[in-house]
């Protein structure tokens, strides 16, 4: 018995070592660093809660980045859910060549974020970009998109729909899992297509919607790659997302203690939002039991 346990621990040993070295130890170390002034080049100096006080009371960019992130989440997450459900409903039809259409809509979600960002830098270019050239054919002069503080956040929200194919596949799987007898019973009761969607499809799809909602909220607070490549937080800090500001404090200004405090505030915000969503699910998520 002991020999089998030793063999088992030997197999999982590399994973445990990797988890401790690359996850657990840095995770716990960041707690200590958040209470210090640490610039990598000098040893950490204990400053207590000074980093947290500076963040909450003296740093306008902290609140600015938090506001930008919340506004992006409030727009991108609902739009992503609606677009994902809409595409899944369209691609759930029994028509010829439907697998080809599903592949076409899914492919953008597996394109690397860097390649997507470079592509949209061209699409949203105010002079030579595809969108503004198309608008010119209709006599409309397009905005500066990423160079305009009003349009830049909206452009990123629109760009977030590019990868909606990933959630579409999950919704499509959820649609396939809905029992056919529920639709048959609804038809017998005289329900039309809209009533079947409202009273059968959407309620049975709520567990999938809830999953994508939670993952979408968490993902928006980690939104970094696209904005780092495309706008660097500009113009006028209109796209200064929280993750980008945290990165700047850590690697541009080498203020690791301050960045660690920001990371723990981010952790608390995400945990609070996730807990809130789990509390609300009791009222609107139906698990079919």
C-alpha positions as CSV (number, residue, x, y, z in Angstrom):
1,X,0.0,0.0,0.0
2,X,2.8,2.4,0.9
3,X,4.6,1.6,-2.3
4,X,1.6,2.5,-4.3
5,X,1.2,5.8,-2.5
6,X,4.9,6.6,-3.1
7,X,4.5,5.8,-6.8
8,X,1.4,8.0,-6.9
9,X,3.1,11.0,-5.2
10,X,6.1,10.5,-7.6
11,X,3.8,10.9,-10.6
12,X,2.1,14.1,-9.2
13,X,5.3,15.4,-7.7
14,X,6.4,17.5,-10.8
15,X,2.9,19.2,-10.8
16,X,3.0,19.9,-7.1
17,X,6.5,21.3,-7.4
18,X,5.5,23.5,-10.3
19,X,2.4,24.7,-8.4
20,X,4.4,25.6,-5.3
21,X,7.2,27.3,-7.2
22,X,5.2,29.2,-9.8
23,X,1.8,29.8,-8.1
24,X,1.6,29.3,-4.4
25,X,4.8,30.9,-3.3
26,X,4.5,34.0,-5.6
27,X,0.8,34.3,-4.5
28,X,1.7,34.4,-0.8
29,X,4.8,36.6,-1.4
30,X,2.7,39.2,-3.1
31,X,0.7,39.6,0.2
32,X,3.9,40.6,1.9
33,X,5.1,42.8,-0.9
34,X,1.8,44.7,-1.0
35,X,2.7,46.1,2.5
36,X,6.2,47.2,1.3
37,X,8.0,49.7,-0.9
38,X,9.8,47.4,-3.4
39,X,11.5,48.5,-6.6
40,X,13.3,45.2,-7.4
41,X,16.6,47.1,-7.3
42,X,16.5,47.6,-3.6
43,X,15.3,45.3,-0.7
44,X,11.6,45.6,0.3
45,X,10.9,48.2,3.0
46,X,7.9,47.7,5.2
47,X,5.4,50.6,4.9
48,X,2.3,49.0,6.3
49,X,-1.0,49.9,4.6
50,X,0.6,53.0,2.9
51,X,0.2,51.5,-0.6
52,X,-3.5,50.8,0.0
53,X,-4.1,54.3,1.4
54,X,-2.3,55.9,-1.6
55,X,-4.4,53.8,-4.0
56,X,-7.7,54.7,-2.4
57,X,-7.0,58.3,-1.5
58,X,-4.3,59.8,-3.6
59,X,-4.2,58.0,-7.0
60,X,-6.7,59.4,-9.5
61,X,-5.5,56.9,-12.1
62,X,-6.5,54.0,-9.9
63,X,-10.2,55.2,-9.9
64,X,-9.9,56.1,-13.6
65,X,-8.7,52.6,-14.6
66,X,-11.3,51.0,-12.4
67,X,-14.1,53.1,-14.0
68,X,-12.8,52.2,-17.5
69,X,-12.8,48.5,-16.7
70,X,-16.3,48.6,-15.2
71,X,-17.7,50.5,-18.1
72,X,-16.2,48.1,-20.5
73,X,-17.6,45.1,-18.6
74,X,-21.0,46.7,-18.4
75,X,-21.1,46.9,-22.2
76,X,-19.0,44.0,-23.5
77,X,-20.3,41.2,-21.3
78,X,-24.1,41.7,-22.1
79,X,-23.3,42.3,-25.8
80,X,-21.2,39.1,-25.8
81,X,-23.9,37.1,-24.2
82,X,-26.6,38.4,-26.6
83,X,-24.4,37.9,-29.7
84,X,-23.3,34.4,-28.6
85,X,-26.9,33.3,-28.0
86,X,-28.1,34.8,-31.2
87,X,-25.4,33.0,-33.3
88,X,-26.0,29.8,-31.5
89,X,-29.8,30.0,-32.3
90,X,-29.0,30.7,-35.9
91,X,-26.5,27.9,-36.2
92,X,-28.8,25.4,-34.4
93,X,-31.0,25.2,-37.5
94,X,-31.1,22.0,-39.6
95,X,-29.9,23.4,-43.0
96,X,-27.4,22.3,-45.5
97,X,-23.7,23.1,-44.8
98,X,-24.4,24.3,-41.2
99,X,-21.1,22.7,-40.0
100,X,-19.2,25.0,-42.4
101,X,-20.9,28.1,-41.0
102,X,-20.2,27.0,-37.4
103,X,-16.5,26.6,-38.3
104,X,-16.4,30.0,-39.9
105,X,-17.9,31.7,-36.8
106,X,-15.8,29.8,-34.4
107,X,-12.4,30.4,-36.1
108,X,-11.9,34.0,-35.0
109,X,-12.0,32.9,-31.3
110,X,-8.9,30.8,-31.7
111,X,-6.9,33.5,-33.5
112,X,-4.1,34.8,-31.1
113,X,-4.9,38.1,-29.3
114,X,-1.8,39.7,-30.8
115,X,-2.7,38.8,-34.4
116,X,-6.3,40.1,-33.7
117,X,-5.0,43.3,-32.3
118,X,-2.7,44.0,-35.4
119,X,-5.6,43.2,-37.7
120,X,-8.0,45.6,-35.9
121,X,-5.3,48.3,-35.9
122,X,-5.6,48.2,-39.7
123,X,-9.4,47.9,-39.8
124,X,-9.8,50.8,-37.4
125,X,-7.2,53.0,-39.0
126,X,-8.9,56.4,-39.7
127,X,-7.1,56.9,-43.0
128,X,-6.6,53.5,-44.6
129,X,-8.8,51.3,-42.5
130,X,-11.5,49.0,-43.9
131,X,-14.4,50.5,-41.9
132,X,-13.8,54.1,-42.8
133,X,-13.2,53.2,-46.5
134,X,-16.6,51.4,-46.5
135,X,-18.3,54.4,-44.8
136,X,-16.8,56.7,-47.5
137,X,-18.7,54.8,-50.2
138,X,-21.9,55.9,-48.4
139,X,-20.7,59.5,-48.0
140,X,-20.0,59.1,-44.3
141,X,-16.7,60.3,-42.8
142,X,-15.8,57.8,-40.1
143,X,-14.4,58.8,-36.7
144,X,-10.8,58.5,-35.6
145,X,-11.7,55.3,-33.7
146,X,-8.7,54.5,-31.5
147,X,-7.4,58.1,-31.6
148,X,-10.6,59.5,-30.2
149,X,-11.2,59.3,-26.4
150,X,-14.9,58.8,-27.0
151,X,-14.7,56.2,-29.7
152,X,-11.7,54.3,-28.5
153,X,-13.5,52.4,-25.6
154,X,-16.5,51.8,-28.0
155,X,-14.1,50.4,-30.6
156,X,-12.7,47.9,-28.0
157,X,-16.2,46.8,-27.1
158,X,-17.0,46.2,-30.7
159,X,-13.8,44.3,-31.2
160,X,-14.6,42.1,-28.2
161,X,-17.4,40.6,-30.3
162,X,-14.8,39.2,-32.7
163,X,-14.2,36.3,-30.4
164,X,-17.8,35.5,-29.6
165,X,-17.5,32.2,-31.4
166,X,-16.0,30.6,-28.3
167,X,-19.1,31.2,-26.2
168,X,-21.3,30.5,-29.2
169,X,-20.0,26.9,-29.1
170,X,-20.9,26.5,-25.4
171,X,-24.4,28.0,-26.1
172,X,-24.8,25.6,-29.0
173,X,-24.0,22.6,-26.8
174,X,-26.5,23.9,-24.3
175,X,-29.2,24.1,-27.0
176,X,-28.5,20.6,-28.1
177,X,-28.9,19.4,-24.5
178,X,-32.5,20.8,-24.2
179,X,-34.9,17.8,-24.2
180,X,-37.1,17.7,-27.4
181,X,-40.2,16.7,-25.4
182,X,-40.3,20.2,-23.9
183,X,-40.7,21.8,-27.3
184,X,-43.3,19.1,-28.3
185,X,-45.3,19.9,-25.2
186,X,-45.1,23.6,-25.8
187,X,-46.3,23.2,-29.4
188,X,-49.2,21.1,-28.2
189,X,-50.1,23.9,-25.8
190,X,-50.2,26.3,-28.7
191,X,-46.9,28.2,-28.0
192,X,-45.5,30.0,-31.0
193,X,-41.8,30.4,-31.8
194,X,-41.2,33.4,-29.6
195,X,-43.1,31.8,-26.6
196,X,-41.0,28.6,-27.0
197,X,-37.8,30.7,-27.0
198,X,-38.9,32.7,-23.9
199,X,-40.4,29.9,-21.8
200,X,-38.4,26.9,-22.9
201,X,-35.1,27.7,-24.6
202,X,-33.9,30.6,-22.5
203,X,-34.8,29.1,-19.0
204,X,-33.1,25.8,-20.0
205,X,-30.1,27.8,-21.2
206,X,-29.6,29.8,-18.0
207,X,-26.9,27.5,-16.6
208,X,-24.8,28.1,-19.7
209,X,-25.6,31.8,-19.6
210,X,-24.5,32.0,-16.0
211,X,-21.2,30.2,-16.7
212,X,-20.4,32.6,-19.6
213,X,-21.5,35.6,-17.5
214,X,-19.1,34.7,-14.7
215,X,-16.2,33.9,-17.1
216,X,-16.9,37.1,-19.0
217,X,-16.8,39.3,-15.9
218,X,-13.6,37.8,-14.8
219,X,-12.1,38.1,-18.3
220,X,-12.9,41.8,-18.5
221,X,-10.9,42.5,-15.4
222,X,-7.9,40.7,-17.0
223,X,-8.3,42.6,-20.3
224,X,-4.7,43.5,-21.2
225,X,-3.2,42.2,-24.5
226,X,-5.4,44.0,-27.0
227,X,-5.3,47.4,-25.3
228,X,-1.5,47.2,-24.6
229,X,-0.8,46.6,-28.3
230,X,-3.5,49.0,-29.7
231,X,-3.7,52.0,-27.5
232,X,-1.3,51.8,-24.5
233,X,-4.1,53.3,-22.4
234,X,-4.7,56.3,-24.6
235,X,-6.0,58.6,-25.8
236,X,-6.3,60.7,-22.6
237,X,-6.4,57.5,-20.5
238,X,-9.8,56.6,-22.0
239,X,-8.6,52.9,-22.4
240,X,-6.5,52.7,-19.3
241,X,-7.8,49.4,-18.1
242,X,-7.0,48.2,-14.6
243,X,-4.7,45.4,-15.7
244,X,-2.8,47.7,-17.9
245,X,-2.3,50.3,-15.1
246,X,-1.2,47.4,-12.8
247,X,1.3,46.3,-15.5
248,X,2.6,49.9,-15.8
249,X,3.1,50.3,-12.1
250,X,5.0,47.0,-11.9
251,X,7.2,47.0,-15.0
252,X,7.3,50.5,-16.3
253,X,7.8,52.2,-12.9
254,X,9.2,49.0,-11.1
255,X,6.9,49.8,-8.2
256,X,6.3,46.1,-7.2
257,X,4.9,46.9,-3.8
258,X,2.3,49.2,-5.2
259,X,1.4,46.8,-8.0
260,X,1.0,44.0,-5.5
261,X,-1.5,46.0,-3.6
262,X,-3.4,46.7,-6.8
263,X,-3.4,43.0,-7.6
264,X,-5.0,42.2,-4.2
265,X,-7.6,44.8,-4.6
266,X,-8.3,43.3,-8.0
267,X,-8.6,39.9,-6.4
268,X,-11.0,41.3,-3.8
269,X,-13.2,43.0,-6.5
270,X,-13.4,39.8,-8.7
271,X,-14.2,37.7,-5.7
272,X,-16.9,40.1,-4.6
273,X,-18.5,40.2,-8.1
274,X,-18.3,36.5,-8.5
275,X,-19.9,36.0,-5.1
276,X,-22.6,38.4,-5.9
277,X,-23.4,36.6,-9.2
278,X,-23.5,33.3,-7.4
279,X,-26.0,34.8,-4.9
280,X,-28.3,36.1,-7.8
281,X,-28.3,32.7,-9.6
282,X,-30.8,31.3,-7.2
283,X,-33.4,33.7,-8.7
284,X,-32.9,33.2,-12.4
285,X,-30.8,30.1,-13.1
286,X,-32.8,26.9,-13.7
287,X,-31.0,23.5,-13.6
288,X,-34.0,21.5,-14.9
289,X,-34.7,19.8,-11.6
